[in-house]
């Protein structure tokens, strides 16, 4: 989410049509790759790129294609075979990743709020889930074109630049099914639409509620904001809620001790962390937070202090609490502690144990049109 935020800000800073911009989106992968579908990379002549597609494996070649897209004004789909064997290094000498990726390279659409990027911005700001279906290679005489899109969320169709007709109805039907949690039939939809279709699931960003605005909270905010998370800092001491201490995207909430009225509803990407360093405040916030179903609830505390706070609670409530919060990485400084906490939150929300990657089972690369 941080990547998209930076790209949208770069587009806004470039001004309306003052310099050509090209956006590259990873739309499909087979096997292993550095990034998954939905990764984006913004190119502009004379300016540093924004985003990462392949960790440097093929961005130079994408830049050459981007310059040609600028000159020709037509989008293109480029395939990169990152695998390598002893006899043939197909692309990217020495890369050796057993995967294939396809990248859609296109000029940035209208910057007047009418393009599909504005819908992505809205999803990002309001933490909405959605599905983007992009047209790839159409068959001959198909009514759709490379790069056309449908964006659908729980409220319905938010953007569609496909011409009206059976093809657009097919793509919209697929996107609606995926948003609703159905598997969808990508192969059938491609046959009916007369084109290859790429599916991107747009996940909502993590909402992190931090209770307490002490000296150790700014590093936490910085670490979470670096990931593009939506961060709120809540405290009953208004003098601590000084905007100068936190970033531009942080929501500062002055609330009565133990009150959750100013906070939005909980969803599957909500995490709460209690870090007031006051026994009475910690107890009040924990009592309120244990009364709601949170995917993650953490407490910045020693084990001894945790037992004093939770001694009278039932075992089920104690089991829900991550205290002391964070992964065991040997943290000492506030920045290291923040890193450990943010890493634990990410692991818990992703359903992972948070151990060493070398000891973990490989994740199965799922078909993009399956949940």
N, C-alpha and C positions, 0 to 999 in steps of 0.2 A: 504493500500500500504506500510506503514511503516513496518508492520509485514512481508510481503514478502521480503522486502529489508533486514531486519535483518536476516531472515532465509537464504537467499542466501549468505550473508556475513559470517554467521556461517558455512555454507557448505564449502565456499572457505577457511576459516581459518582452517578448520579441515584437509585440505590437501587431496591429491588423495589417497583414500583408506586406510589412516592411522588408522582411527577408524570407526567402523560401525555407520551409521546414519540411522534413521528411520523417515519417514515423515508421519504424520497423517493429513488427509484432510477431513473436514466435507463435505460430498457429497449430503446429502439429509436431509430434515427436514419436519415434519408434525406438524402443530400447532406452539406453541411458543417455542423459544429456545434462549439461550444467544447470539449465533452467527448464521450467515446464511451460506449457501453453499459457499465454497471457503475459509473458515477459515482454517488456517494451523498451525501445531504444530510440531516442530522438536525435536526429542529425540536422545540422545547419552549417552551411559553408562559413568557415572562418570562426566557428565557435566550438567549444568542447562538447562532445556528445553527452547526453543524459541517459542513464540507465545501463543495464548490462544484459546481453543476450547469451553469450557463450563463454564468459570469463576471459575474453580476448582471443578465443579460438578462431572466430571468423568475422569479427566486427570490421576489420579493415576491408574485407571484400564487400560487406554490407554497405560500407561507406561509398565504395565505387558504384554500386548499384543505385544508392541514394542520389548520387550526383546525376546519374543518367535519368532517373525518375524525374528529377528537377527539370532537366532539359526537355524530356519528352512529354511530361505531364500525364503519364499513364502508370498505374500500379503494376507491380510484377511480383510473382511468387518464385522464390529461390529455394532450392533444395540443397542441403549440405549433408554429405555422408561423412560422419566423423570417425567411422571405423577405420582401422588400418591393419594390414597384415604384412608379412615379410616380403611378399611379392609386389604389393600395390598399396601405396598410400594415396587414397582417393582424394582427400582434401585435408588441408591443415597438417603439414608434415609433423609427425610425432604426437598427434593428438591421441589417437588410439582409443577413443571412447566408442563403445559398441552401440552407437546410436545414429539415427538420422533425424534431422529437424528440417522443417520448412518455415520460411520467414516471409511474411507479406510486407512488402515495402511500398509505401504510398505517400503522396503529398498530404500534409495536414489539412483537413477540411476547413470549412468556413470558421472563422474565429469570432462569429457574432452570436454565439450561443445556440445556433441551430444544428450543429453537428452532433454526431454520436458521442464525442468526447465530453460534451456537456452532460449527457446522461451518466457517463462514468463518474464525472465530478460529483453529481448529485448523489449517486450511490456511495461514493467515498465519504462525503461530508455527513450524510445521514445514516451511514452504516447499513446499507441495504444489500441484500443478496440478490443476485440476478444471473441471467444466462445471456451470453453473447454468441450468436451464430453468424459466422462469416462465410460468404460464398468464396470457394476456391476456384478450381478449374471448371468452367461450364462446358457442357457438350456443345457441339455445333448447333446453331439455331436456338439455343436455350434463351429464355427471356431475361435471365439474370446475368450479372457481370461480376468479374473478379473484384472483391473488396466490398461488395454490398453487404449490409448487415441488418440483423434484427436483434433488438435488445428488449428483454422481457424480465420483469420482476414480479413480485407477489401482487402488485396493483394492476398488472396487465402489460400491454405493449407500450414501451416507452420511446422506442425509435424504430423506424423501418424505412429504408430507402429502396427496397425492392419494388418493382412495378406490381400493381394490383393484379391478382390472378391466382391460378392454382399453385404456382411455384411459391409465391409469398405466403399463401395460406398454409402450405406444407411446412415451410420453415418456421412460421409462427406456431403452428401446432406442436412441432418438435420442441421449441423453446419453452412453451407453456408446460408441456409434459415434464421436462427436466426441472423446471422451477417447482412444480408440484411434488417432486420426489420420485417420479416414475423413471424407469430406465430409458424410455424412448427407443425408437428404432432408427438409428442413424442411417443404416444401409438403405432401408425403405425410403426414408426422407430424401436421401441423395438421388435415388432413382426417380422419385416423383418430381423433384425440383429440377432435375437435369443438370446437376452440378455437384462437385465435391463440396462438402460442408465441414467447417471447422467449429468446434464447440469449446467455449471458454466458460467455466463456472467462476463467477465473480463472488468471492467470499467477503462477508463483512469484516471490518477491521476489529481488533480487540479493543474493548472498552475497559480501561483500567481506572478504578476508583481508589485513590490513595487517601486514607483518613489520617490527617496530621500533616502539618506543614513545617516540620522541623528542619534542622540543618542538613540532615541526611536525605531529604526528599528531592532536592534539585537533581542530584545524580540519577535518582530513579526516574524522574521525569525525562531527563536527557536520554537515558537508555531506551525508555519506552517510545519516546518521540522519534528516535532514530529508526525505529521499526515501522513508523507510520501509525502507531496506536493512537486511539482517542483517549486522552488523559484528563481526568478531573481530580483536583485536589480539594479536599473538604476539611474544614477546621472551624471550631467555634471561637477562635481567636482571630478577629479580623486583621489585626496588625501583621499577622504572619502571612496573610494572603496578599503579598505585595507582588504585582505583576512583573516588577523588575527582576524578581528572583526566578521567574519561570519563563518558558518560551512563549511565542506568539500564539501557539495553537492550544494552549492549556486552558481548561475551564476551571476557574477558581470559584468555590462555593462556600459562602459563610452559612453554616447551619448549626442549629442547636445540638448539643451533645446527644448522640444517639438517634438523631432525626434523619430519615432517608427521603423525606418529602420532595426535596429539590432534585433528586436523581431520577433518571429515566428508568424504564422497565428493564428487567434482567433478560438476557438472551443467552444463546449458547457460546458467546464469545465475550462474556463479562467476567472480569476478575476484580476482586476487592482485596486491598491490603491495608491492615491497621498498623500505623506507625506513629502514634502520638507520644510515646515514651512517658505517658502519664497513666498510672494504674487505673484511676477512676475513669478517664476518657477511654482507654482501651476496653475496659469492662463494659462501658455504655455502648460503644460501637459494636463490639462483638455480640452483645446481647441482641442488638437490632439485626445484625447481619446473619446470625445463626437462625433467625426466624424466616429467612427466605432461601430459596434454592439457588445457590451460586455454583457455577462450574469450578471456580477457584476462590478460596478464602485463605488468606495468609496473615500471619502476625509476625512483626519484627520484634523479637524478644528472645531472651535466654530460655533454656529449658526450665530452670527453676522458677522463673517469673511466669512462664506458661502454666505450670502446675498450680501456682497460686491463683491465677485468673480462671482456670478451668476446673478446679478441684471439685466443684459441686455439680458440674454438668454431666449428663449421661454419656456413656461411651460412644454412642452414635454421633453425637455432636462433636465430641473431641476428635473422632476419626476424620471428620470433614475438614478440620483445620490444619493448615500447613504451618507448623510452628516448631522451631524457628523456620521462617520462610527462606527458601533458596536451596540451590543444589550445593553439595559439598565439593567446592573447588578450592578450598583453602583461602577464602576471602579474608582480607584484613582491612582494606581501605573502604571508604564509602562507595567509591566507584566499583570496586570489586564485589562488594555486597550487592550493589544494584545489578550488576551483571548476573550474579548468581540467582537473584530473585526473578529477574525478567526471563532468564533461561528456564527456570522452573515453571513459571506461568505458561510459557510457550509449550513446554513439554506436556504439561497436564492438559491444556486445551487441545493439543494434538493427539492425546491418548498415548503418549510415549513415556518411557521410563526415565529418560534423561541420562542414560549411561554413555559409555564410549561407543562411537559409531563402529569401530572395528569389531566390537563384540555383539552388535545388534544384527537382527535378521534384516535382509534387504527388503525394502518396500516394493510391493508389486505395482508396476506401472499400469494403472487401470485405463480402460477405454474411456475417452473423454465424455462419451455419451452415457456413461453408467454412473450411478450415485456412489 
